[in-house]
Amino acid sequence: MSVPPSCAQGLTAGPFFSTPEQRLALARERFFGAGERPTGLVPEPVLASWGRCRGAGLDPARWPGMSLLSALRLDSARRQARALCQAAEGPLRELATALQASPAAIGLTDGHGVVLDTAGSAQPLSPQSADVGLRAGAEWSESALGTNAVALALAQGSAGQVRRGEHFYEAWGACHDAAAPVLDVGGQVVGTVLLMTQAPAFGFDPVAVVSQYASAIENQLLCQQADVDALLEFQTSPDLLGTPLAALLGVDARGQILWLNGVARRLTGWEGGPLPTVQGLLGEAAGEPAAGGAVRPLCLPSGLTVWLRGSPRAAVPEAAPASPDPELPGDEAAQASLRLADASRALIDQTLSACGGNVSLAAKRLGISRGRIYRHLQAQDKTTTVPATAERNPS
């Protein structure tokens, strides 16, 4: 039996049970003891995972222990997921700061469920097994760990939580974990953000937290992985633009969408297939994004009104001064150079803002050196209005 008799005793006396623990104990008794499907007592994804684990010949009462990669294999896994790890650096630091007073531990996994990095609280060991916990190099795949939040996120492509006895193995019955997937430009799950605790509960909504930070990592990863000519962001509130909750589209010069993040998929109802154009996804009214990063309302084909902002993603030249068009008259050429300089400064400001003031990340996105951005900031410190000539020779 997978449930101690004292836990299951009397649970079949009536259709209603006073606590989630009682309902879960009954579900385990029916599924693992009687071979029945306890529909309605546990989430369907958990039931499906239990079924897959049983079908693979796993025994819920026999926890085989944590499967850890060797140092060499872990290093190889990190190298293969280098882009994911780089995109996750900033968001995971912020998450660790936010949870520094919490007993929750933080993990980043690759697309196979291997824990690449951990942060946060050091987990107390479970009295049932010294192997239970969150460690770098551990495999959280369903085949290695049974039912858990990472395995469900990888299988479903969506965030979720697994509570205590919802885990397949009894040894994990004291744990709570939640995970959210990170998708790449092709819409494939390449990793997850994981929270785990052995406390009675998280004390907050862990699915909301992992979803937010997985979205932040995904946005960074998308911007790193694909060269685009413009970046469009939209949300139902303009206050959400520039945050991990913003929908993002990477667009080429023809208006063809090259990638979209998870928020954009949900807000537009896009269900996959060949990527459309901007107007094909957002409607004919999308047209060209407003100049200078201005925000404007847009009614989507579904009838939902969002706030749209666009910005160019072309790299700012590192050492090449603006060259006026030789066919333009002298005054017009000078004005063109000034407009280009203004656009260059505006692009740096927008990118810095989108990166939360992180100079290194902004430089990486723009394809310029950090020194170039520092000189731009120093020029802003010296005068309220930066002279147009300041950008004529950025080197």
RODO-2510 file (C-alpha; in nm, 4 decimals, decimal comma):
residues 395
     n   res          X          Y          Z
     1     m     0,0000     0,0000     0,0000
     2     s     0,1239     0,3455    -0,0854
     3     v    -0,0776     0,5152     0,1896
     4     p    -0,0394     0,4260     0,5585
     5     p    -0,3612     0,2667     0,6914
     6     s    -0,3984     0,5417     0,9522
     7     c    -0,4133     0,8014     0,6745
     8     a    -0,6633     0,6207     0,4569
     9     q    -0,8866     0,4747     0,7288
    10     g    -1,2464     0,5918     0,7030
    11     l    -1,1973     0,7972     0,3883
    12     t    -1,4452     0,5944     0,1870
    13     a    -1,7311     0,6588     0,4327
    14     g    -1,8591     0,9596     0,2397
    15     p    -1,8080     1,1727    -0,0714
    16     f    -1,6752     1,4789     0,1142
    17     f    -1,3457     1,5111     0,2990
    18     s    -1,2445     1,7926     0,5278
    19     t    -0,8844     1,8466     0,4198
    20     p    -0,6771     1,8332     0,0993
    21     e    -0,4535     1,5783     0,2736
    22     q    -0,7497     1,3419     0,3164
    23     r    -0,8542     1,3788    -0,0463
    24     l    -0,4975     1,3166    -0,1611
    25     a    -0,4646     1,0116     0,0641
    26     l    -0,7858     0,8717    -0,0834
    27     a    -0,6590     0,9395    -0,4357
    28     r    -0,3367     0,7484    -0,3674
    29     e    -0,5295     0,4621    -0,2058
    30     r    -0,7565     0,4304    -0,5082
    31     f    -0,4854     0,4694    -0,7725
    32     f    -0,1955     0,2747    -0,6218
    33     g    -0,3937     0,0385    -0,4004
    34     a    -0,7112    -0,0417    -0,5931
    35     g    -0,5957     0,0433    -0,9453
    36     e    -0,8824     0,2910    -0,9900
    37     r    -0,8611     0,6357    -1,1478
    38     p    -0,9404     0,8956    -0,8752
    39     t    -1,0814     1,1564    -1,1116
    40     g    -1,1438     1,4914    -0,9439
    41     l    -0,9272     1,4257    -0,6396
    42     v    -0,5958     1,5350    -0,7927
    43     p    -0,5161     1,7439    -1,1028
    44     e    -0,5367     1,5584    -1,4339
    45     p    -0,1704     1,6278    -1,5275
    46     v    -0,0665     1,4614    -1,2002
    47     l    -0,2859     1,1585    -1,2721
    48     a    -0,1426     1,1318    -1,6225
    49     s     0,2101     1,1432    -1,4793
    50     w     0,1276     0,8766    -1,2201
    51     g     0,0039     0,6584    -1,5038
    52     r     0,3204     0,7087    -1,7088
    53     c     0,5372     0,6282    -1,4078
    54     r     0,3453     0,3091    -1,3331
    55     g     0,3599     0,2165    -1,7007
    56     a     0,7391     0,2548    -1,6874
    57     g     0,7532     0,0036    -1,4030
    58     l     0,8331     0,2513    -1,1232
    59     d     0,7284     0,1687    -0,7664
    60     p     0,6045     0,4644    -0,5553
    61     a     0,7303     0,2991    -0,2355
    62     r     1,0830     0,2416    -0,3687
    63     w     1,2662     0,5675    -0,4205
    64     p     1,5891     0,4782    -0,6060
    65     g     1,7717     0,7867    -0,4821
    66     m     1,8827     1,1072    -0,6499
    67     s     2,0504     1,0657    -0,9879
    68     l     2,3387     1,3151    -1,0054
    69     l     2,5492     1,3955    -1,3102
    70     s     2,9251     1,3799    -1,2761
    71     a     3,1096     1,7119    -1,2648
    72     l     3,2230     1,6555    -1,6244
    73     r     2,8718     1,5846    -1,7538
    74     l     2,7268     1,8782    -1,5582
    75     d     2,9880     2,1095    -1,7090
    76     s     2,8959     1,9767    -2,0538
    77     a     2,5247     2,0350    -1,9876
    78     r     2,5967     2,3921    -1,8810
    79     r     2,8011     2,4566    -2,1944
    80     q     2,5220     2,3239    -2,4137
    81     a     2,2748     2,5513    -2,2318
    82     r     2,5111     2,8505    -2,2236
    83     a     2,2605     3,0899    -2,3827
    84     l     1,9954     2,9900    -2,1280
    85     c     2,2382     3,0300    -1,8372
    86     q     2,3464     3,3748    -1,9570
    87     a     1,9866     3,4883    -2,0003
    88     a     1,9026     3,3616    -1,6510
    89     e     2,1850     3,5331    -1,4601
    90     g     2,0091     3,8616    -1,3848
    91     p     1,6558     3,7271    -1,3248
    92     l     1,7804     3,4508    -1,0927
    93     r     1,9809     3,7025    -0,8881
    94     e     1,6667     3,9118    -0,8482
    95     l     1,4629     3,6050    -0,7551
    96     a     1,7202     3,4979    -0,4949
    97     t     1,7037     3,8460    -0,3417
    98     a     1,3242     3,8373    -0,3355
    99     l     1,3256     3,4969    -0,1613
   100     q     1,6189     3,5494     0,0743
   101     a     1,3894     3,5327     0,3794
   102     s     1,1949     3,2350     0,2432
   103     p     1,2742     2,8653     0,2984
   104     a     1,2279     2,8083    -0,0755
   105     a     1,5195     2,6957    -0,2925
   106     i     1,5591     2,8042    -0,6555
   107     g     1,6714     2,5959    -0,9501
   108     l     1,7326     2,6411    -1,3224
   109     t     1,7034     2,3280    -1,5360
   110     d     1,7750     2,2557    -1,8988
   111     g     1,5246     2,1050    -2,1401
   112     h     1,6009     1,7541    -2,0122
   113     g     1,5307     1,8407    -1,6484
   114     v     1,8951     1,8584    -1,5376
   115     v     1,9459     2,1208    -1,2635
   116     l     2,2111     2,3576    -1,3997
   117     d     2,2216     2,6000    -1,1083
   118     t     2,0660     2,6521    -0,7662
   119     a     2,0162     2,9446    -0,5304
   120     g     1,8177     3,0412    -0,2252
   121     s     1,7659     2,8505     0,0960
   122     a     1,9642     2,5372     0,1732
   123     q     1,6970     2,2714     0,1979
   124     p     1,6645     2,0651     0,5185
   125     l     1,6877     1,6939     0,4494
   126     s     1,3675     1,4952     0,4470
   127     p     1,3350     1,2487     0,7357
   128     q     1,2240     0,9918     0,4766
   129     s     1,5312     1,0171     0,2541
   130     a     1,8657     1,1951     0,2728
   131     d     1,8560     1,2194    -0,1081
   132     v     1,5523     1,4487    -0,1231
   133     g     1,6431     1,8077    -0,2050
   134     l     1,7516     2,0481    -0,4783
   135     r     2,1071     2,0018    -0,6042
   136     a     2,2994     2,1059    -0,9143
   137     g     2,3419     1,8096    -1,1458
   138     a     2,0253     1,6351    -1,0274
   139     e     1,7874     1,4998    -1,2910
   140     w     1,4268     1,6121    -1,2438
   141     s     1,2934     1,4291    -1,5464
   142     e     0,9902     1,2077    -1,4957
   143     s     1,1924     0,8923    -1,5602
   144     a     1,4464     0,9874    -1,2929
   145     l     1,2288     1,1542    -1,0289
   146     g     0,8730     1,0499    -1,1011
   147     t     0,5935     1,3064    -1,0869
   148     n     0,7296     1,6556    -1,0097
   149     a     0,6770     2,0141    -1,1241
   150     v     0,9723     2,0200    -1,3662
   151     a     0,8588     1,6995    -1,5373
   152     l     0,5071     1,8416    -1,5806
   153     a     0,6379     2,1753    -1,7137
   154     l     0,8534     1,9929    -1,9692
   155     a     0,5676     1,7645    -2,0731
   156     q     0,2947     2,0308    -2,0941
   157     g     0,4888     2,3461    -2,1787
   158     s     0,3078     2,5337    -1,9014
   159     a     0,3662     2,6286    -1,5386
   160     g     0,2359     2,4188    -1,2532
   161     q     0,2793     2,3030    -0,8960
   162     v     0,3092     1,9581    -0,7378
   163     r     0,2163     1,9362    -0,3687
   164     r     0,3324     1,6772    -0,1196
   165     g     0,1621     1,3447    -0,1928
   166     e     0,1006     1,4423    -0,5552
   167     h     0,4636     1,3384    -0,6124
   168     f     0,4849     0,9840    -0,7422
   169     y     0,7421     0,8690    -0,4876
   170     e     0,6388     0,8540    -0,1224
   171     a     0,9844     0,9824    -0,0229
   172     w     0,8889     1,3198    -0,1736
   173     g     0,5644     1,3412     0,0211
   174     a     0,6895     1,6318     0,2357
   175     c     0,7873     1,8518    -0,0596
   176     h     0,6199     2,1244    -0,2606
   177     d     0,7636     2,2347    -0,5953
   178     a     0,6569     2,4640    -0,8772
   179     a     0,8120     2,5142    -1,2200
   180     a     0,7555     2,7213    -1,5331
   181     p     0,9017     2,6537    -1,8790
   182     v     1,1353     2,8776    -2,0798
   183     l     1,0834     2,8676    -2,4584
   184     d     1,3306     2,9491    -2,7366
   185     v     1,2712     3,1254    -3,0701
   186     g     1,1268     2,8051    -3,2142
   187     g     0,8742     2,7694    -2,9331
   188     q     1,0571     2,4687    -2,7878
   189     v     1,0985     2,4242    -2,4121
   190     v     1,4701     2,4662    -2,3384
   191     g     1,4551     2,4905    -1,9596
   192     t     1,2518     2,5618    -1,6504
   193     v     1,2625     2,7837    -1,3430
   194     l     1,2005     2,5760    -1,0302
   195     l     1,1050     2,6536    -0,6707
   196     m     1,1085     2,3866    -0,4006
   197     t     1,0381     2,3814    -0,0287
   198     q     0,9961     2,1223     0,2430
   199     a     0,8130     2,3712     0,4634
   200     p     0,4388     2,3125     0,5209
   201     a     0,3723     2,5426     0,2236
   202     f     0,5347     2,8204     0,0210
   203     g     0,3253     3,0920     0,1845
   204     f     0,2820     3,2647    -0,1542
   205     d     0,1687     3,1664    -0,5031
   206     p     0,4773     2,9870    -0,6394
   207     v     0,3294     2,9394    -0,9868
   208     a     0,2906     3,3159    -1,0305
   209     v     0,6489     3,3729    -0,9157
   210     v     0,8139     3,1106    -1,1371
   211     s     0,6008     3,2218    -1,4325
   212     q     0,7160     3,5818    -1,3951
   213     y     1,0848     3,4961    -1,3779
   214     a     1,0644     3,2318    -1,6504
   215     s     0,9093     3,5004    -1,8703
   216     a     1,1945     3,7401    -1,7884
   217     i     1,4526     3,4747    -1,8801
   218     e     1,2628     3,3845    -2,1960
   219     n     1,2562     3,7484    -2,3071
   220     q     1,6318     3,7791    -2,2562
   221     l     1,6919     3,4531    -2,4414
   222     l     1,4754     3,5508    -2,7378
   223     c     1,6527     3,8839    -2,7769
   224     q     1,9913     3,7089    -2,7633
   225     q     1,9065     3,4300    -3,0063
   226     a     1,7606     3,6119    -3,3051
   227     d     1,8640     3,9162    -3,5042
   228     v     1,5597     4,1338    -3,5609
   229     d     1,5098     4,4779    -3,7102
   230     a     1,2438     4,5882    -3,4639
   231     l     1,1074     4,4852    -3,1281
   232     l     0,7364     4,5312    -3,0568
   233     e     0,5904     4,5048    -2,7096
   234     f     0,2293     4,5308    -2,6024
   235     q     0,0047     4,4727    -2,3027
   236     t    -0,3404     4,5627    -2,1791
   237     s    -0,1873     4,8299    -1,9532
   238     p     0,0928     5,0658    -2,0604
   239     d     0,2415     5,0321    -1,7111
   240     l     0,3324     4,6701    -1,7924
   241     l     0,5484     4,7596    -2,0929
   242     g     0,9163     4,7058    -2,0230
   243     t     0,8407     4,4358    -1,7641
   244     p     0,8520     4,0541    -1,7869
   245     l     0,4730     4,0675    -1,8257
   246     a     0,4949     4,2429    -2,1645
   247     a     0,4189     4,0597    -2,4878
   248     l     0,7172     4,0731    -2,7254
   249     l     0,7466     4,0303    -3,1021
   250     g     1,0763     4,0185    -3,2928
   251     v     1,0161     4,1574    -3,6424
   252     d     1,2250     4,1892    -3,9597
   253     a     1,2339     4,4860    -4,1969
   254     r     0,9399     4,3488    -4,4002
   255     g     0,7128     4,3232    -4,0976
   256     q     0,7494     3,9450    -4,0765
   257     i     0,7391     3,8119    -3,7206
   258     l     1,0525     3,6084    -3,6425
   259     w     0,9545     3,5089    -3,2888
   260     l     0,7040     3,5876    -3,0166
   261     n     0,7158     3,5223    -2,6447
   262     g     0,4655     3,3314    -2,4354
   263     v     0,2753     3,6428    -2,3288
   264     a     0,2279     3,7412    -2,6943
   265     r     0,0983     3,3920    -2,7711
   266     r    -0,1583     3,4153    -2,4933
   267     l    -0,2752     3,7709    -2,5665
   268     t    -0,3196     3,7063    -2,9397
   269     g    -0,4478     3,3503    -2,9122
   270     w    -0,1816     3,2303    -3,1568
   271     e    -0,1778     2,8512    -3,1530
   272     g     0,1283     2,7755    -3,3635
   273     g     0,2080     2,7136    -3,7271
   274     p     0,3925     2,9410    -3,9720
   275     l     0,4659     3,2775    -3,8152
   276     p     0,2469     3,5561    -3,9568
   277     t     0,3260     3,9179    -4,0337
   278     v     0,2661     4,1884    -3,7745
   279     q    -0,0568     4,2922    -3,9455
   280     g    -0,1594     3,9288    -3,9838
   281     l    -0,1320     3,8781    -3,6074
   282     l    -0,2216     4,2190    -3,4649
   283     g    -0,4548     4,3421    -3,7394
   284     e    -0,4309     4,5937    -4,0214
   285     a    -0,4387     4,8804    -3,7720
   286     a    -0,0983     4,7742    -3,6379
   287     g     0,0781     4,9380    -3,9343
   288     e     0,4136     5,0846    -3,8483
   289     p     0,5016     5,1265    -3,4780
   290     a     0,5041     5,4854    -3,3556
   291     a     0,8383     5,6614    -3,3864
   292     g     1,0622     5,7244    -3,0885
   293     g     0,9178     5,4434    -2,8808
   294     a     0,5838     5,6210    -2,8330
   295     v     0,3009     5,4160    -2,6847
   296     r    -0,0355     5,3963    -2,8599
   297     p    -0,3537     5,1925    -2,8169
   298     l    -0,4331     4,9147    -3,0630
   299     c    -0,7462     4,7031    -3,0950
   300     l    -0,6539     4,3430    -3,1777
   301     p    -0,8694     4,1329    -3,4156
   302     s    -1,0163     3,9610    -3,1079
   303     g    -1,1516     4,2935    -2,9836
   304     l    -0,8976     4,3206    -2,7019
   305     t    -0,7364     4,6653    -2,6786
   306     v    -0,3674     4,6712    -2,5938
   307     w    -0,0964     4,9351    -2,5698
   308     l     0,1747     4,8991    -2,8341
   309     r     0,5311     5,0277    -2,8379
   310     g     0,7954     4,9642    -3,1024
   311     s     1,1670     5,0262    -3,1094
   312     p     1,4429     4,9540    -3,3634
   313     r     1,6858     4,6761    -3,2797
   314     a     1,9649     4,7794    -3,5158
   315     a     2,2990     4,7962    -3,3373
   316     v     2,4426     5,1387    -3,2631
   317     p     2,7758     5,1777    -3,4512
   318     e     3,0722     5,1559    -3,2179
   319     a     3,3204     5,3794    -3,3961
   320     a     3,1652     5,4870    -3,7244
   321     p     3,0549     5,8524    -3,7380
   322     a     2,7268     5,9260    -3,9075
   323     s     2,7839     5,9719    -4,2806
   324     p     2,5525     6,2200    -4,4542
   325     d     2,3963     6,1146    -4,7819
   326     p     2,6198     6,2614    -5,0545
   327     e     2,3141     6,3459    -5,2655
   328     l     2,1637     6,5681    -4,9951
   329     p     2,2398     6,9417    -4,9865
   330     g     2,4683     7,0532    -4,7058
   331     d     2,1974     7,1709    -4,4621
   332     e     1,9812     6,8611    -4,5178
   333     a     2,2822     6,6338    -4,4746
   334     a     2,3658     6,8030    -4,1447
   335     q     2,0077     6,7653    -4,0263
   336     a     2,0105     6,3979    -4,1250
   337     s     2,3250     6,3454    -3,9181
   338     l     2,1669     6,5176    -3,6204
   339     r     1,8536     6,3048    -3,6478
   340     l     2,0647     5,9886    -3,6637
   341     a     2,2590     6,1000    -3,3557
   342     d     1,9345     6,1673    -3,1689
   343     a     1,8028     5,8246    -3,2662
   344     s     2,1278     5,6651    -3,1502
   345     r     2,1015     5,8273    -2,8072
   346     a     1,7318     5,7407    -2,7797
   347     l     1,8021     5,3771    -2,8659
   348     i     2,0669     5,3551    -2,5931
   349     d     1,8254     5,5088    -2,3405
   350     q     1,5426     5,2721    -2,4403
   351     t     1,7652     4,9662    -2,4226
   352     l     1,9086     5,0674    -2,0844
   353     s     1,5563     5,1138    -1,9535
   354     a     1,4456     4,7748    -2,0890
   355     c     1,7488     4,6150    -1,9218
   356     g     1,6769     4,7788    -1,5865
   357     g     1,9934     4,9903    -1,6041
   358     n     2,2187     4,6865    -1,6588
   359     v     2,4988     4,8335    -1,8730
   360     s     2,6545     4,4979    -1,9622
   361     l     2,3256     4,3534    -2,0851
   362     a     2,2354     4,6703    -2,2769
   363     a     2,5760     4,6690    -2,4474
   364     k     2,5294     4,3041    -2,5457
   365     r     2,1849     4,3734    -2,6932
   366     l     2,3066     4,6738    -2,8904
   367     g     2,6302     4,5130    -3,0054
   368     i     2,8479     4,7933    -2,8657
   369     s     3,1010     4,8238    -2,5851
   370     r     3,0145     4,9145    -2,2268
   371     g     3,2504     5,2103    -2,2586
   372     r     3,0309     5,3511    -2,5340
   373     i     2,7307     5,3449    -2,2991
   374     y     2,9287     5,4883    -2,0068
   375     r     3,0408     5,7817    -2,2254
   376     h     2,6776     5,8365    -2,3213
   377     l     2,5776     5,8438    -1,9518
   378     q     2,8648     6,0768    -1,8626
   379     a     2,7531     6,3152    -2,1359
   380     q     2,4041     6,3148    -1,9867
   381     d     2,5464     6,3931    -1,6424
   382     k     2,7370     6,6958    -1,7718
   383     t     2,4420     6,8690    -1,9328
   384     t     2,0664     6,8344    -1,9370
   385     t     2,0495     6,8595    -2,3150
   386     v     2,3187     6,6573    -2,4819
   387     p     2,4720     6,8542    -2,7716
   388     a     2,3949     6,6961    -3,1062
   389     t     2,7652     6,6970    -3,1913
   390     a     2,8345     6,4624    -2,8998
   391     e     2,7328     6,1652    -3,1105
   392     r     2,9020     6,2719    -3,4326
   393     n     3,2062     6,0668    -3,3413
   394     p     3,1065     5,8088    -3,0811
   395     s     3,4533     5,6612    -3,0601
***
